[in-house]
Amino acid sequence: QVQLVESGGGLVQAGGSLRLSCAASGRTFNDYAMGWFRQAPGKEREFVGAISWSGRNLGYADSVKGRFTISRDNAKNTMYLQLDSLKPEDTAIYYCAARLTYYSRTYYSSGREYEYWGQGTQVTVSS
């Protein structure tokens, strides 16, 4: 069981930056692979990036590679998404997700693979 709360969203101009946080509470945080997803108006939920519970393995959607950075601090029970060089098309509600896994170096890119979800935080990028 884990509870996830996203924060850090807001309104930013194109080219700007935001840092999103996903604070987690619950058992065995170190054993959860985690991911970020987003959903823009009128679109399906989209994979953004993910990180293994060890923090050593990461994956990103092609649309955000080189601009977004995922990290986690297991001691603080927090995962981060650094969003740089933001574009209007990045506008979406951003969700964090977690799943329990026995594999320390595995991350997951499909939403159906995750057990727990936060409520989301809105990111709006103006042109």
N, C-alpha and C positions, 0 to 999 in steps of 0.2 A: 504494500500500500504506500502510495506517495501522492502528495499534494503539490501542485505546481502553480505558481503565480508569476505571470509575466509583468514587466514594467519597463519603462524607458521610452515608450513610443511618444510620438508627437508630430508636430508640423515642422518641416524643414524645407529649405529651398534646394532645388536641384544642385548637385555637387557637394552638398553638405553631408554631415555625418550624424549618426545616432548610435548609442550603445543600448541594446536591449539586455535585460536580465531575466533569468528564470530562476526564481528561488524555490527550492524543493524542501519538503519536509516529509519524514517518514522513515521506514526501515531500510537499511542496507542501500543507502544512496550510492555508495561506491560501485554497486553491482548493476546499476542501470545505464544502459545505453540511452542516449538522448538525441533529440532532433529538433529542428526548427522547420515549420511549415508556414505557408501564408495563403491567404485567400483574398483575391481582389474582387471588386464588385462584378457580378456576372460571370465569374470564372470558377473553375473547380479548385479545390485545395491543391496547392503545389508544394512539392518538396523544395526546401531551401538548402539545408545542410544537416549533417549529423555528426556525432562524435561517439566513439566507443567509451565504455565506462573507465577505461584506463586513461583516456584523453590522448592517446598516442596515434589514433587513427581517425581520420576525418574525411568527409566527402561533401561536395558542394554541387548544386545545380550549375549547369553551364552558364546560365544567365547571371549568376552572381560571383562566379570565380574571379578572383583578383580584386574584388570589391568588398566582400563580406568575409569575416573571420569568426570562426566558432572557437570558444575555449571553455574550459570548465575548471572549477576549483572545488574539488570534492570536500576539502576541509571546511569550506563555507557553504556547501550544499547549493552551489549556484553555477548555472551555465550562462554564458554570455554570447551575444551575437553583435559584433562590431560591424556596423553598416557604414561604409565609406563610398564616396562618389555616387551618391544616391541619384536615382533617375525617377521621373514621374511614374514610370511603369513599375516601380517598386512599391507604389502605394497599395497597401493591403492591411488586413489584420494578420498579425504574426502570432503564431501559436508555438509553444514548446510542448514537447511530448517525451515520454519516457517508457521504457520497457525493461523488465528484468531479464537479464541474460547471464548465462554461465561463461560466456566467451568474452574475455577481456579486450580483445582487439577487434571485435565485430561492431559495425554500425549498420543502421537500417534506413533505407531511403523510401520505403512505402508506408503510408499512413496506417494501413491495415495491420502493420506489424507492431504498432504501439498500443500500450494498455492505458496509459494515463495522459491526460491533456490539461493544459491550462485554459484560462478563459479568453486569452488573447489580448494583445495590445495593438492599438491602431498606429500605423505609420502612414503619414501623408506627405508626399513630396510634391511641392509646387514647381511649376515650370518657370 
